[in-house]
Amino acid sequence: MTTTETPAPTDSGPTDGASARRRPRLLAAGAALLLAVAAAYGVYALTNTETPAKPPVPTAAVTYEITGTGTADITYLATSEQGTATHEKAATLPWKKTVQVPLGKSPVIKVQLPQQGGTATCALAIRDQHQQRATASGPYGRTTCTAPLPAESR
């Protein structure tokens, strides 16, 4: 008598094909998530307008000083990349300010006295070294102090 062995059934999960249907869904969900992350990064990369910070503009310390009494309109060059002027109307004298001026820009201070006049003297120093002094007097008297500021630092 010959016996034939029949292999015993194995438990390899549902036999209704549920796991076979789940696998493509998981792959599709993973692919969709990956695409969403890639798209979000792409949008960020295309819309990011931040530019690397520019190195600071080299400057030098400039001291402006006006002696006198009363008031005066004062215009002077101060810190900015473009070296733009700052204006103070009817500033009380005596007046003194130390600011940073971009190298290569000439520091300048302009003084204008009011209608009632008076006397005012401007002085300009670069890196604590006196450069120029000038005096204004009389009604609407004007004077200017300026000096060259080399483009390279010392």
CNS distance restraints for C-alpha pairs under 8 A (distance, minus, plus):
assign (resid  13 and name CA) (resid  19 and name CA) 7.83 0.50 0.50
assign (resid  14 and name CA) (resid  18 and name CA) 6.57 0.50 0.50
assign (resid  14 and name CA) (resid  19 and name CA) 7.21 0.50 0.50
assign (resid  17 and name CA) (resid  21 and name CA) 6.43 0.50 0.50
assign (resid  18 and name CA) (resid  22 and name CA) 6.25 0.50 0.50
assign (resid  19 and name CA) (resid  23 and name CA) 6.35 0.50 0.50
assign (resid  20 and name CA) (resid  24 and name CA) 7.53 0.50 0.50
assign (resid  21 and name CA) (resid  25 and name CA) 6.95 0.50 0.50
assign (resid  22 and name CA) (resid  26 and name CA) 6.27 0.50 0.50
assign (resid  23 and name CA) (resid  27 and name CA) 6.27 0.50 0.50
assign (resid  24 and name CA) (resid  28 and name CA) 5.99 0.50 0.50
assign (resid  25 and name CA) (resid  29 and name CA) 6.08 0.50 0.50
assign (resid  26 and name CA) (resid  30 and name CA) 6.08 0.50 0.50
assign (resid  27 and name CA) (resid  31 and name CA) 6.08 0.50 0.50
assign (resid  28 and name CA) (resid  32 and name CA) 6.10 0.50 0.50
assign (resid  29 and name CA) (resid  33 and name CA) 6.17 0.50 0.50
assign (resid  30 and name CA) (resid  34 and name CA) 6.17 0.50 0.50
assign (resid  31 and name CA) (resid  35 and name CA) 6.12 0.50 0.50
assign (resid  32 and name CA) (resid  36 and name CA) 6.14 0.50 0.50
assign (resid  33 and name CA) (resid  37 and name CA) 6.30 0.50 0.50
assign (resid  34 and name CA) (resid  38 and name CA) 6.20 0.50 0.50
assign (resid  35 and name CA) (resid  39 and name CA) 6.02 0.50 0.50
assign (resid  36 and name CA) (resid  40 and name CA) 6.14 0.50 0.50
assign (resid  37 and name CA) (resid  41 and name CA) 6.25 0.50 0.50
assign (resid  38 and name CA) (resid  42 and name CA) 6.11 0.50 0.50
assign (resid  39 and name CA) (resid  43 and name CA) 6.20 0.50 0.50
assign (resid  40 and name CA) (resid  44 and name CA) 6.26 0.50 0.50
assign (resid  41 and name CA) (resid  45 and name CA) 6.05 0.50 0.50
assign (resid  42 and name CA) (resid  46 and name CA) 6.14 0.50 0.50
assign (resid  43 and name CA) (resid  47 and name CA) 6.02 0.50 0.50
assign (resid  44 and name CA) (resid  48 and name CA) 5.65 0.50 0.50
assign (resid  57 and name CA) (resid  81 and name CA) 6.36 0.50 0.50
assign (resid  57 and name CA) (resid 102 and name CA) 6.43 0.50 0.50
assign (resid  57 and name CA) (resid 103 and name CA) 7.86 0.50 0.50
assign (resid  58 and name CA) (resid 102 and name CA) 5.87 0.50 0.50
assign (resid  58 and name CA) (resid 103 and name CA) 5.95 0.50 0.50
assign (resid  58 and name CA) (resid 153 and name CA) 7.65 0.50 0.50
assign (resid  59 and name CA) (resid  79 and name CA) 7.89 0.50 0.50
assign (resid  59 and name CA) (resid 100 and name CA) 5.59 0.50 0.50
assign (resid  59 and name CA) (resid 101 and name CA) 5.12 0.50 0.50
assign (resid  59 and name CA) (resid 102 and name CA) 4.19 0.50 0.50
assign (resid  59 and name CA) (resid 103 and name CA) 5.05 0.50 0.50
assign (resid  59 and name CA) (resid 153 and name CA) 7.90 0.50 0.50
assign (resid  60 and name CA) (resid 100 and name CA) 5.36 0.50 0.50
assign (resid  60 and name CA) (resid 101 and name CA) 5.50 0.50 0.50
assign (resid  60 and name CA) (resid 102 and name CA) 6.56 0.50 0.50
assign (resid  60 and name CA) (resid 103 and name CA) 6.43 0.50 0.50
assign (resid  60 and name CA) (resid 126 and name CA) 7.15 0.50 0.50
assign (resid  60 and name CA) (resid 127 and name CA) 6.60 0.50 0.50
assign (resid  60 and name CA) (resid 153 and name CA) 7.60 0.50 0.50
assign (resid  61 and name CA) (resid  98 and name CA) 6.59 0.50 0.50
assign (resid  61 and name CA) (resid  99 and name CA) 5.74 0.50 0.50
assign (resid  61 and name CA) (resid 100 and name CA) 4.71 0.50 0.50
assign (resid  61 and name CA) (resid 101 and name CA) 6.54 0.50 0.50
assign (resid  61 and name CA) (resid 126 and name CA) 6.03 0.50 0.50
assign (resid  61 and name CA) (resid 127 and name CA) 5.23 0.50 0.50
assign (resid  61 and name CA) (resid 128 and name CA) 7.78 0.50 0.50
assign (resid  62 and name CA) (resid  98 and name CA) 5.49 0.50 0.50
assign (resid  62 and name CA) (resid  99 and name CA) 5.43 0.50 0.50
assign (resid  62 and name CA) (resid 100 and name CA) 6.01 0.50 0.50
assign (resid  62 and name CA) (resid 101 and name CA) 6.61 0.50 0.50
assign (resid  62 and name CA) (resid 107 and name CA) 7.29 0.50 0.50
assign (resid  62 and name CA) (resid 124 and name CA) 7.15 0.50 0.50
assign (resid  62 and name CA) (resid 125 and name CA) 5.70 0.50 0.50
assign (resid  62 and name CA) (resid 126 and name CA) 4.57 0.50 0.50
assign (resid  62 and name CA) (resid 127 and name CA) 6.12 0.50 0.50
assign (resid  62 and name CA) (resid 128 and name CA) 7.49 0.50 0.50
assign (resid  63 and name CA) (resid  96 and name CA) 7.25 0.50 0.50
assign (resid  63 and name CA) (resid  97 and name CA) 5.72 0.50 0.50
assign (resid  63 and name CA) (resid  98 and name CA) 4.12 0.50 0.50
assign (resid  63 and name CA) (resid  99 and name CA) 6.42 0.50 0.50
assign (resid  63 and name CA) (resid 124 and name CA) 5.79 0.50 0.50
assign (resid  63 and name CA) (resid 125 and name CA) 5.11 0.50 0.50
assign (resid  63 and name CA) (resid 126 and name CA) 6.47 0.50 0.50
assign (resid  63 and name CA) (resid 127 and name CA) 7.87 0.50 0.50
assign (resid  63 and name CA) (resid 128 and name CA) 7.28 0.50 0.50
assign (resid  64 and name CA) (resid  96 and name CA) 5.69 0.50 0.50
assign (resid  64 and name CA) (resid  97 and name CA) 5.36 0.50 0.50
assign (resid  64 and name CA) (resid  98 and name CA) 6.19 0.50 0.50
assign (resid  64 and name CA) (resid 109 and name CA) 7.00 0.50 0.50
assign (resid  64 and name CA) (resid 122 and name CA) 7.23 0.50 0.50
assign (resid  64 and name CA) (resid 123 and name CA) 5.94 0.50 0.50
assign (resid  64 and name CA) (resid 124 and name CA) 4.87 0.50 0.50
assign (resid  64 and name CA) (resid 125 and name CA) 6.70 0.50 0.50
assign (resid  65 and name CA) (resid  94 and name CA) 7.67 0.50 0.50
assign (resid  65 and name CA) (resid  95 and name CA) 5.76 0.50 0.50
assign (resid  65 and name CA) (resid  96 and name CA) 4.22 0.50 0.50
assign (resid  65 and name CA) (resid  97 and name CA) 6.46 0.50 0.50
assign (resid  65 and name CA) (resid 122 and name CA) 5.63 0.50 0.50
assign (resid  65 and name CA) (resid 123 and name CA) 5.18 0.50 0.50
assign (resid  65 and name CA) (resid 124 and name CA) 6.54 0.50 0.50
assign (resid  66 and name CA) (resid  93 and name CA) 6.77 0.50 0.50
assign (resid  66 and name CA) (resid  94 and name CA) 5.65 0.50 0.50
assign (resid  66 and name CA) (resid  95 and name CA) 5.14 0.50 0.50
assign (resid  66 and name CA) (resid  96 and name CA) 6.25 0.50 0.50
assign (resid  66 and name CA) (resid 120 and name CA) 6.43 0.50 0.50
assign (resid  66 and name CA) (resid 121 and name CA) 5.37 0.50 0.50
assign (resid  66 and name CA) (resid 122 and name CA) 4.38 0.50 0.50
assign (resid  66 and name CA) (resid 123 and name CA) 6.36 0.50 0.50
assign (resid  67 and name CA) (resid  93 and name CA) 6.17 0.50 0.50
assign (resid  67 and name CA) (resid  94 and name CA) 4.54 0.50 0.50
assign (resid  67 and name CA) (resid  95 and name CA) 6.54 0.50 0.50
assign (resid  67 and name CA) (resid 120 and name CA) 5.61 0.50 0.50
assign (resid  67 and name CA) (resid 121 and name CA) 5.26 0.50 0.50
assign (resid  67 and name CA) (resid 122 and name CA) 6.62 0.50 0.50
assign (resid  68 and name CA) (resid  93 and name CA) 5.66 0.50 0.50
assign (resid  68 and name CA) (resid  94 and name CA) 5.55 0.50 0.50
assign (resid  68 and name CA) (resid 118 and name CA) 7.93 0.50 0.50
assign (resid  68 and name CA) (resid 119 and name CA) 5.92 0.50 0.50
assign (resid  68 and name CA) (resid 120 and name CA) 4.56 0.50 0.50
assign (resid  68 and name CA) (resid 121 and name CA) 6.53 0.50 0.50
assign (resid  69 and name CA) (resid  92 and name CA) 7.58 0.50 0.50
assign (resid  69 and name CA) (resid  93 and name CA) 5.13 0.50 0.50
assign (resid  69 and name CA) (resid  94 and name CA) 6.37 0.50 0.50
assign (resid  69 and name CA) (resid 118 and name CA) 7.46 0.50 0.50
assign (resid  69 and name CA) (resid 119 and name CA) 7.35 0.50 0.50
assign (resid  69 and name CA) (resid 120 and name CA) 7.25 0.50 0.50
assign (resid  70 and name CA) (resid  92 and name CA) 5.99 0.50 0.50
assign (resid  70 and name CA) (resid  93 and name CA) 5.64 0.50 0.50
assign (resid  70 and name CA) (resid 118 and name CA) 7.69 0.50 0.50
assign (resid  71 and name CA) (resid  90 and name CA) 5.11 0.50 0.50
assign (resid  71 and name CA) (resid  91 and name CA) 5.21 0.50 0.50
assign (resid  71 and name CA) (resid  92 and name CA) 4.54 0.50 0.50
assign (resid  71 and name CA) (resid  93 and name CA) 5.51 0.50 0.50
assign (resid  71 and name CA) (resid 113 and name CA) 6.97 0.50 0.50
assign (resid  71 and name CA) (resid 114 and name CA) 7.16 0.50 0.50
assign (resid  72 and name CA) (resid  89 and name CA) 6.96 0.50 0.50
assign (resid  72 and name CA) (resid  90 and name CA) 4.92 0.50 0.50
assign (resid  72 and name CA) (resid  91 and name CA) 5.43 0.50 0.50
assign (resid  72 and name CA) (resid  92 and name CA) 6.85 0.50 0.50
assign (resid  72 and name CA) (resid  93 and name CA) 7.21 0.50 0.50
assign (resid  72 and name CA) (resid 111 and name CA) 6.42 0.50 0.50
assign (resid  72 and name CA) (resid 112 and name CA) 5.57 0.50 0.50
assign (resid  72 and name CA) (resid 113 and name CA) 4.68 0.50 0.50
assign (resid  72 and name CA) (resid 114 and name CA) 6.15 0.50 0.50
assign (resid  73 and name CA) (resid  87 and name CA) 7.46 0.50 0.50
assign (resid  73 and name CA) (resid  88 and name CA) 5.87 0.50 0.50
assign (resid  73 and name CA) (resid  89 and name CA) 4.53 0.50 0.50
assign (resid  73 and name CA) (resid  90 and name CA) 4.97 0.50 0.50
assign (resid  73 and name CA) (resid  91 and name CA) 6.09 0.50 0.50
assign (resid  73 and name CA) (resid 111 and name CA) 5.80 0.50 0.50
assign (resid  73 and name CA) (resid 112 and name CA) 5.15 0.50 0.50
assign (resid  73 and name CA) (resid 113 and name CA) 6.48 0.50 0.50
assign (resid  73 and name CA) (resid 114 and name CA) 7.63 0.50 0.50
assign (resid  74 and name CA) (resid  87 and name CA) 5.77 0.50 0.50
assign (resid  74 and name CA) (resid  88 and name CA) 5.15 0.50 0.50
assign (resid  74 and name CA) (resid  89 and name CA) 6.40 0.50 0.50
assign (resid  74 and name CA) (resid  90 and name CA) 7.70 0.50 0.50
assign (resid  74 and name CA) (resid  91 and name CA) 6.95 0.50 0.50
assign (resid  74 and name CA) (resid 109 and name CA) 7.01 0.50 0.50
assign (resid  74 and name CA) (resid 110 and name CA) 5.70 0.50 0.50
assign (resid  74 and name CA) (resid 111 and name CA) 4.86 0.50 0.50
assign (resid  74 and name CA) (resid 112 and name CA) 6.68 0.50 0.50
assign (resid  75 and name CA) (resid  85 and name CA) 6.46 0.50 0.50
assign (resid  75 and name CA) (resid  86 and name CA) 5.57 0.50 0.50
assign (resid  75 and name CA) (resid  87 and name CA) 4.35 0.50 0.50
assign (resid  75 and name CA) (resid  88 and name CA) 6.31 0.50 0.50
assign (resid  75 and name CA) (resid 109 and name CA) 5.64 0.50 0.50
assign (resid  75 and name CA) (resid 110 and name CA) 5.12 0.50 0.50
assign (resid  75 and name CA) (resid 111 and name CA) 6.74 0.50 0.50
assign (resid  76 and name CA) (resid  85 and name CA) 5.33 0.50 0.50
assign (resid  76 and name CA) (resid  86 and name CA) 5.38 0.50 0.50
assign (resid  76 and name CA) (resid  87 and name CA) 6.61 0.50 0.50
assign (resid  76 and name CA) (resid 107 and name CA) 7.45 0.50 0.50
assign (resid  76 and name CA) (resid 108 and name CA) 5.60 0.50 0.50
assign (resid  76 and name CA) (resid 109 and name CA) 4.27 0.50 0.50
assign (resid  76 and name CA) (resid 110 and name CA) 6.35 0.50 0.50
assign (resid  77 and name CA) (resid  83 and name CA) 6.27 0.50 0.50
assign (resid  77 and name CA) (resid  84 and name CA) 5.94 0.50 0.50
assign (resid  77 and name CA) (resid  85 and name CA) 4.38 0.50 0.50
assign (resid  77 and name CA) (resid  86 and name CA) 6.14 0.50 0.50
assign (resid  77 and name CA) (resid 101 and name CA) 6.86 0.50 0.50
assign (resid  77 and name CA) (resid 107 and name CA) 5.61 0.50 0.50
assign (resid  77 and name CA) (resid 108 and name CA) 5.73 0.50 0.50
assign (resid  77 and name CA) (resid 109 and name CA) 6.77 0.50 0.50
assign (resid  78 and name CA) (resid  83 and name CA) 6.21 0.50 0.50
assign (resid  78 and name CA) (resid  84 and name CA) 6.53 0.50 0.50
assign (resid  78 and name CA) (resid  85 and name CA) 6.15 0.50 0.50
assign (resid  78 and name CA) (resid  86 and name CA) 6.56 0.50 0.50
assign (resid  78 and name CA) (resid  99 and name CA) 5.73 0.50 0.50
assign (resid  78 and name CA) (resid 100 and name CA) 5.97 0.50 0.50
assign (resid  78 and name CA) (resid 101 and name CA) 5.32 0.50 0.50
assign (resid  78 and name CA) (resid 107 and name CA) 7.83 0.50 0.50
assign (resid  79 and name CA) (resid  83 and name CA) 6.01 0.50 0.50
assign (resid  79 and name CA) (resid  84 and name CA) 7.44 0.50 0.50
assign (resid  79 and name CA) (resid  99 and name CA) 6.55 0.50 0.50
assign (resid  79 and name CA) (resid 100 and name CA) 5.01 0.50 0.50
assign (resid  79 and name CA) (resid 101 and name CA) 5.02 0.50 0.50
assign (resid  79 and name CA) (resid 102 and name CA) 6.56 0.50 0.50
assign (resid  80 and name CA) (resid  84 and name CA) 6.27 0.50 0.50
assign (resid  80 and name CA) (resid 101 and name CA) 7.41 0.50 0.50
assign (resid  80 and name CA) (resid 102 and name CA) 7.05 0.50 0.50
assign (resid  81 and name CA) (resid 102 and name CA) 6.69 0.50 0.50
assign (resid  82 and name CA) (resid 102 and name CA) 7.86 0.50 0.50
assign (resid  83 and name CA) (resid 101 and name CA) 6.65 0.50 0.50
assign (resid  83 and name CA) (resid 102 and name CA) 6.20 0.50 0.50
assign (resid  83 and name CA) (resid 105 and name CA) 6.58 0.50 0.50
assign (resid  91 and name CA) (resid  95 and name CA) 7.45 0.50 0.50
assign (resid 101 and name CA) (resid 105 and name CA) 6.94 0.50 0.50
assign (resid 101 and name CA) (resid 107 and name CA) 6.67 0.50 0.50
assign (resid 103 and name CA) (resid 149 and name CA) 6.03 0.50 0.50
assign (resid 103 and name CA) (resid 150 and name CA) 6.04 0.50 0.50
assign (resid 103 and name CA) (resid 151 and name CA) 4.64 0.50 0.50
assign (resid 103 and name CA) (resid 152 and name CA) 6.48 0.50 0.50
assign (resid 103 and name CA) (resid 153 and name CA) 7.17 0.50 0.50
assign (resid 104 and name CA) (resid 148 and name CA) 7.89 0.50 0.50
assign (resid 104 and name CA) (resid 149 and name CA) 5.57 0.50 0.50
assign (resid 104 and name CA) (resid 150 and name CA) 5.18 0.50 0.50
assign (resid 104 and name CA) (resid 151 and name CA) 3.84 0.50 0.50
assign (resid 104 and name CA) (resid 152 and name CA) 7.42 0.50 0.50
assign (resid 105 and name CA) (resid 148 and name CA) 7.51 0.50 0.50
assign (resid 105 and name CA) (resid 149 and name CA) 6.11 0.50 0.50
assign (resid 105 and name CA) (resid 150 and name CA) 7.82 0.50 0.50
assign (resid 105 and name CA) (resid 151 and name CA) 7.58 0.50 0.50
assign (resid 106 and name CA) (resid 146 and name CA) 6.78 0.50 0.50
assign (resid 106 and name CA) (resid 147 and name CA) 5.94 0.50 0.50
assign (resid 106 and name CA) (resid 148 and name CA) 4.93 0.50 0.50
assign (resid 106 and name CA) (resid 149 and name CA) 5.26 0.50 0.50
assign (resid 107 and name CA) (resid 146 and name CA) 5.65 0.50 0.50
assign (resid 107 and name CA) (resid 147 and name CA) 6.04 0.50 0.50
assign (resid 107 and name CA) (resid 148 and name CA) 6.99 0.50 0.50
assign (resid 107 and name CA) (resid 149 and name CA) 6.94 0.50 0.50
assign (resid 108 and name CA) (resid 124 and name CA) 7.93 0.50 0.50
assign (resid 108 and name CA) (resid 144 and name CA) 7.03 0.50 0.50
assign (resid 108 and name CA) (resid 145 and name CA) 5.65 0.50 0.50
assign (resid 108 and name CA) (resid 146 and name CA) 4.27 0.50 0.50
assign (resid 108 and name CA) (resid 147 and name CA) 6.94 0.50 0.50
assign (resid 109 and name CA) (resid 122 and name CA) 7.57 0.50 0.50
assign (resid 109 and name CA) (resid 124 and name CA) 7.77 0.50 0.50
assign (resid 109 and name CA) (resid 144 and name CA) 5.68 0.50 0.50
assign (resid 109 and name CA) (resid 145 and name CA) 5.36 0.50 0.50
assign (resid 109 and name CA) (resid 146 and name CA) 6.52 0.50 0.50
assign (resid 110 and name CA) (resid 142 and name CA) 7.34 0.50 0.50
assign (resid 110 and name CA) (resid 143 and name CA) 5.92 0.50 0.50
assign (resid 110 and name CA) (resid 144 and name CA) 4.44 0.50 0.50
assign (resid 110 and name CA) (resid 145 and name CA) 6.62 0.50 0.50
assign (resid 111 and name CA) (resid 120 and name CA) 7.83 0.50 0.50
assign (resid 111 and name CA) (resid 122 and name CA) 7.39 0.50 0.50
assign (resid 111 and name CA) (resid 136 and name CA) 7.53 0.50 0.50
assign (resid 111 and name CA) (resid 142 and name CA) 5.49 0.50 0.50
assign (resid 111 and name CA) (resid 143 and name CA) 5.37 0.50 0.50
assign (resid 111 and name CA) (resid 144 and name CA) 6.30 0.50 0.50
assign (resid 112 and name CA) (resid 136 and name CA) 7.58 0.50 0.50
assign (resid 112 and name CA) (resid 140 and name CA) 5.92 0.50 0.50
assign (resid 112 and name CA) (resid 141 and name CA) 5.62 0.50 0.50
assign (resid 112 and name CA) (resid 142 and name CA) 4.47 0.50 0.50
assign (resid 112 and name CA) (resid 143 and name CA) 6.81 0.50 0.50
assign (resid 113 and name CA) (resid 117 and name CA) 5.61 0.50 0.50
assign (resid 113 and name CA) (resid 118 and name CA) 6.89 0.50 0.50
assign (resid 113 and name CA) (resid 119 and name CA) 7.67 0.50 0.50
assign (resid 113 and name CA) (resid 120 and name CA) 7.56 0.50 0.50
assign (resid 113 and name CA) (resid 136 and name CA) 7.46 0.50 0.50
assign (resid 113 and name CA) (resid 137 and name CA) 7.40 0.50 0.50
assign (resid 113 and name CA) (resid 138 and name CA) 7.49 0.50 0.50
assign (resid 113 and name CA) (resid 139 and name CA) 6.51 0.50 0.50
assign (resid 113 and name CA) (resid 140 and name CA) 4.71 0.50 0.50
assign (resid 113 and name CA) (resid 141 and name CA) 5.10 0.50 0.50
assign (resid 113 and name CA) (resid 142 and name CA) 6.43 0.50 0.50
assign (resid 114 and name CA) (resid 139 and name CA) 6.18 0.50 0.50
assign (resid 114 and name CA) (resid 140 and name CA) 5.10 0.50 0.50
assign (resid 114 and name CA) (resid 141 and name CA) 7.60 0.50 0.50
assign (resid 115 and name CA) (resid 139 and name CA) 4.67 0.50 0.50
assign (resid 115 and name CA) (resid 140 and name CA) 5.25 0.50 0.50
assign (resid 116 and name CA) (resid 138 and name CA) 7.54 0.50 0.50
assign (resid 116 and name CA) (resid 139 and name CA) 5.36 0.50 0.50
assign (resid 116 and name CA) (resid 140 and name CA) 7.63 0.50 0.50
assign (resid 117 and name CA) (resid 137 and name CA) 6.40 0.50 0.50
assign (resid 117 and name CA) (resid 138 and name CA) 4.26 0.50 0.50
assign (resid 117 and name CA) (resid 139 and name CA) 3.60 0.50 0.50
assign (resid 117 and name CA) (resid 140 and name CA) 5.88 0.50 0.50
assign (resid 117 and name CA) (resid 141 and name CA) 6.57 0.50 0.50
assign (resid 118 and name CA) (resid 137 and name CA) 5.42 0.50 0.50
assign (resid 118 and name CA) (resid 138 and name CA) 5.31 0.50 0.50
assign (resid 118 and name CA) (resid 139 and name CA) 6.91 0.50 0.50
assign (resid 118 and name CA) (resid 141 and name CA) 7.92 0.50 0.50
assign (resid 119 and name CA) (resid 135 and name CA) 7.06 0.50 0.50
assign (resid 119 and name CA) (resid 136 and name CA) 5.62 0.50 0.50
assign (resid 119 and name CA) (resid 137 and name CA) 4.26 0.50 0.50
assign (resid 119 and name CA) (resid 138 and name CA) 6.66 0.50 0.50
assign (resid 119 and name CA) (resid 141 and name CA) 7.89 0.50 0.50
assign (resid 120 and name CA) (resid 135 and name CA) 5.67 0.50 0.50
assign (resid 120 and name CA) (resid 136 and name CA) 5.31 0.50 0.50
assign (resid 120 and name CA) (resid 137 and name CA) 6.49 0.50 0.50
assign (resid 121 and name CA) (resid 133 and name CA) 6.89 0.50 0.50
assign (resid 121 and name CA) (resid 134 and name CA) 5.55 0.50 0.50
assign (resid 121 and name CA) (resid 135 and name CA) 4.14 0.50 0.50
assign (resid 121 and name CA) (resid 136 and name CA) 6.25 0.50 0.50
assign (resid 121 and name CA) (resid 143 and name CA) 8.00 0.50 0.50
assign (resid 122 and name CA) (resid 133 and name CA) 5.55 0.50 0.50
assign (resid 122 and name CA) (resid 134 and name CA) 5.45 0.50 0.50
assign (resid 122 and name CA) (resid 135 and name CA) 6.30 0.50 0.50
assign (resid 122 and name CA) (resid 143 and name CA) 7.56 0.50 0.50
assign (resid 122 and name CA) (resid 144 and name CA) 7.27 0.50 0.50
assign (resid 122 and name CA) (resid 145 and name CA) 6.39 0.50 0.50
assign (resid 123 and name CA) (resid 130 and name CA) 7.63 0.50 0.50
assign (resid 123 and name CA) (resid 131 and name CA) 7.58 0.50 0.50
assign (resid 123 and name CA) (resid 132 and name CA) 5.66 0.50 0.50
assign (resid 123 and name CA) (resid 133 and name CA) 4.31 0.50 0.50
assign (resid 123 and name CA) (resid 134 and name CA) 6.70 0.50 0.50
assign (resid 123 and name CA) (resid 145 and name CA) 6.47 0.50 0.50
assign (resid 124 and name CA) (resid 130 and name CA) 6.17 0.50 0.50
assign (resid 124 and name CA) (resid 131 and name CA) 5.60 0.50 0.50
assign (resid 124 and name CA) (resid 132 and name CA) 5.43 0.50 0.50
assign (resid 124 and name CA) (resid 133 and name CA) 6.58 0.50 0.50
assign (resid 124 and name CA) (resid 145 and name CA) 6.32 0.50 0.50
assign (resid 124 and name CA) (resid 146 and name CA) 6.97 0.50 0.50
assign (resid 124 and name CA) (resid 147 and name CA) 7.73 0.50 0.50
assign (resid 125 and name CA) (resid 129 and name CA) 5.02 0.50 0.50
assign (resid 125 and name CA) (resid 130 and name CA) 4.22 0.50 0.50
assign (resid 125 and name CA) (resid 131 and name CA) 5.19 0.50 0.50
assign (resid 125 and name CA) (resid 132 and name CA) 7.27 0.50 0.50
assign (resid 126 and name CA) (resid 130 and name CA) 6.63 0.50 0.50
assign (resid 126 and name CA) (resid 131 and name CA) 6.83 0.50 0.50
assign (resid 126 and name CA) (resid 149 and name CA) 7.91 0.50 0.50
assign (resid 131 and name CA) (resid 146 and name CA) 7.87 0.50 0.50
assign (resid 131 and name CA) (resid 147 and name CA) 6.34 0.50 0.50
assign (resid 132 and name CA) (resid 145 and name CA) 5.98 0.50 0.50
assign (resid 132 and name CA) (resid 146 and name CA) 6.79 0.50 0.50
assign (resid 132 and name CA) (resid 147 and name CA) 7.06 0.50 0.50
assign (resid 133 and name CA) (resid 145 and name CA) 6.27 0.50 0.50
assign (resid 134 and name CA) (resid 143 and name CA) 6.36 0.50 0.50
assign (resid 134 and name CA) (resid 144 and name CA) 6.72 0.50 0.50
assign (resid 134 and name CA) (resid 145 and name CA) 6.29 0.50 0.50
assign (resid 135 and name CA) (resid 142 and name CA) 7.99 0.50 0.50
assign (resid 135 and name CA) (resid 143 and name CA) 6.05 0.50 0.50
assign (resid 136 and name CA) (resid 141 and name CA) 5.09 0.50 0.50
assign (resid 136 and name CA) (resid 142 and name CA) 5.09 0.50 0.50
assign (resid 136 and name CA) (resid 143 and name CA) 5.12 0.50 0.50
assign (resid 137 and name CA) (resid 141 and name CA) 4.88 0.50 0.50
assign (resid 137 and name CA) (resid 142 and name CA) 7.25 0.50 0.50
